Amino acid sequence: MHSYSRQEHEVEAVFDKEKRYIMQTYRRPRIVISEGKGARLKDLLGNEYIDCVGGIAVNAVGYCHPAVVEALKEQVDRLMHVSNLYYTEPQVELAEKLVQITGMDKVFFCNSGAESVEAALKLAAKTTGKSGFIAAEGGFHGRTIGALSVTSGHKFRSAFEQLLLKHVKFVRYNDAEAIRAAIDDDTAAVILEPVQGETGVIVPSEGYLTEVRDICTDKGVLLILDEIQTGFGRTGRWFCKDYEAVEPDIMTIAKALGAGFPIGAMLAKSGIEFGAGEHASTFGGNPLACSAALASIGVIESERLVERSEELGAYFMNRVHEDGLDSRPIVKDVRGKGLMIGIELREACADIVDKALNRGVLINCTSDRVIRLVPPLVITKDELSRVIAVLEEIISS
Ligand SMILES: *Cc1c(COP(=O)(O)O)cnc(C)c1O
């Protein structure tokens, strides 16, 4: 990495401007990130961190992967954007690739996770002619009005209840029969995450998704799987649905899809699709975004990052168990799949995040008490080992 170091007063100026000019929707630690390589980040004062946040499960192939950087540079020199009024090559190449790796049939491109959920809800409503959805307690699907309507958290919804879809029922996660009981004549679709991310890495029992699939088929209701966070090797399979070979009718992806370049996609099985003019996006599937995604998928394949995620996830769990971190009094549970890991504490974990940062490890706290680790899948075993050592040191009390 280079060094883009600044003086302390220059860093303070960044904090001041942020506070003055940006709506205060985020709470951030007082560091300014300036560059990254692999699973490492540097701040403007020159401090280095091992990153276990990964841009919130986005930077699967790590920071500045040469293959992604090259692909983007080449595409920037040729064509950044031309709109969907025209054909472009990267878009169709990426669509073919996504169909191959997901087992779905057709793609609609957009620019974020929430947008892909919006597209999924519209497509389900259009296909069935119905307006009801069933979602899970603790489920998170994004902040736009449709996506927020199927997101359950009070803290996300409370100021906006008056705007949200009315026909949404929330049922207990990991309880397939609750879904059967909630389905009524107006139910268009069930929407679920295969592992709940924002709520604290909640892993359902084996067989849950299969059961939900069967119920949806039985009742003639569509199944939407939200793999925005769990996709692209995060859980040790290309997609988490692959563990049980469950086939959703509609699937949403984003986060790691573009290796950090904003892009989302909604995929569906044949026969479930939008017609001309029924949905659109100016930027959706633009050549630059699609080139980044194609390069990133290439890296996941060539560096066997899906397998690596499974192996390193298992290594983490074993180490934590051998060292007894999971039996410390303040640790309630350690769980996960692949490199999507949650450490649930019996108390708030904000302090732990600061302590880890001071020791050169970036972690994220979700749902107040869960340390969520979603590092780049290229993280080395040594780096992960260092992370475990730091966690053990600061969770000792
Ligand atoms: C992050 C996330 C979203 C929302 O994605 P944005 O790109 O932030 O709109 C939706 N669903 C799940 C499961 C997510 O993790």
The ligand as an SDF file (V2000), in Angstrom:
LIG
                    3D

 15 15  0  0  0  0  0  0  0  0999 V2000
  -27.6860   -5.1990    2.9570 C   0  0  0  0  0  0  0  0  0  0  0  0
  -28.9200   -5.9710    2.7190 C   0  0  0  0  0  0  0  0  0  0  0  0
  -29.9930   -5.4260    1.9880 C   0  0  0  0  0  0  0  0  0  0  0  0
  -30.0140   -3.9950    1.4920 C   0  0  0  0  0  0  0  0  0  0  0  0
  -29.0000   -3.7350    0.5730 O   0  0  0  0  0  0  0  0  0  0  0  0
  -28.6240   -2.2050    0.2240 P   0  0  0  0  0  0  0  0  0  0  0  0
  -27.6300   -2.3530   -0.8990 O   0  0  0  0  0  0  0  0  0  0  0  0
  -28.0630   -1.5940    1.4530 O   0  0  0  0  0  0  0  0  0  0  0  0
  -29.8660   -1.5450   -0.2290 O   0  0  0  0  0  0  0  0  0  0  0  0
  -31.0970   -6.2280    1.7630 C   0  0  0  0  0  0  0  0  0  0  0  0
  -31.1470   -7.4920    2.2050 N   0  0  0  0  0  0  0  0  0  0  0  0
  -30.1370   -8.0410    2.9160 C   0  0  0  0  0  0  0  0  0  0  0  0
  -30.2350   -9.4570    3.3750 C   0  0  0  0  0  0  0  0  0  0  0  0
  -29.0090   -7.2870    3.2140 C   0  0  0  0  0  0  0  0  0  0  0  0
  -28.0190   -7.8190    3.9360 O   0  0  0  0  0  0  0  0  0  0  0  0
  1  2  1  0
  2  3  1  0
  2 14  2  0
  3  4  1  0
  3 10  2  0
  4  5  1  0
  5  6  1  0
  6  7  2  0
  6  8  1  0
  6  9  1  0
 10 11  1  0
 11 12  2  0
 12 13  1  0
 12 14  1  0
 14 15  1  0
M  END
$$$$
